[in-house]
Amino acid sequence: MRTFILCLLIAAANAATIDTDFAITVPGRGWYVAVDGNDAAAGTSTAPFRTISKGAAMAQPGDAVLVRPGIYRERVAPPRGGTNTAPIVYKAMPGQWTFIRGSALWNPAWRSEGGTTVSAIPDAALFDDPGYVDGQTNPFRVASSAKPYGMDVRIRLTEAQRAGTYTTGQVIVTGVPYMQVPNQAALADGEGRWWYDAASGRIHVRFTTGTAPASATVEIAVRRKIFAPHLRGLGYIQVTGFIMEHCANQYP
């Protein structure tokens, strides 16, 4: 116990307040990230990086990656951890909205499928998160082990719902997650639904009445993880203040 207390005192003695806006004190330096930054920049307060991943690549034990408000569409995979007296800290600016999203904006050339339903094939380049054991970067090609968002688990599946497959993908329209259905026939059950045709690779979306596909803000989940190292066993990484969403994992 005495050794542990001594470590804390040493850390406190060596720490310095590096940024009052972020209200943070660390023994190392701060690496700054902003949506209008540049990963070729110095990572300083006046020349921030563009991605949190770049900050992660530079951060050493005792450092902090300080992220300004905005939306960051990336999978952050820290290459290293800190120590018990010098953790690596990832911190969003207090009181601000800072998102890390597993989705990408999607504005394809839609093909009409009748009524308010359209379809398109997502560009393979959108799925930019490699390194999975199964080798699959496209979450729409990964079968879900759970029922999708919005479906009551207590309801018995209908014949139509059983005759298909759910995926770990997501479709979000103007901030609203649409409901996934397992086959084309189930699109007829209501608006605000989508279906992935594994045979063609097309995502069929039934928009709500009055929503124009060409002008709607459509996002699709393209990453199966949002903040997760590729290396196992890293420790002393502190993450605070972020809103993480649209991850295409096994709990949709």
Secondary structure, 3 states (H helix, E strand, C coil): CHHHHHHHHHHHHHCEEEECCCCEEECCCEEEECCCCCCCCCCCCCCCECCHHHHHHHCCCCCEEEECCEEEECCECCCCCCCCCCCEEEEECCCCCEEEECEEECCCCCEECCCCEEEECCCHHHCCCCCCCCCCCCHHHCECCCCCCCCCCCCCCCHHHHCCCCECCCEEECCEECEECCCCHHHHHCCCEEEEECCCCEEEEECCCCCCCCCCCEEEECCCCCECCCCCCCCCEEEECCEEECCCCCCC
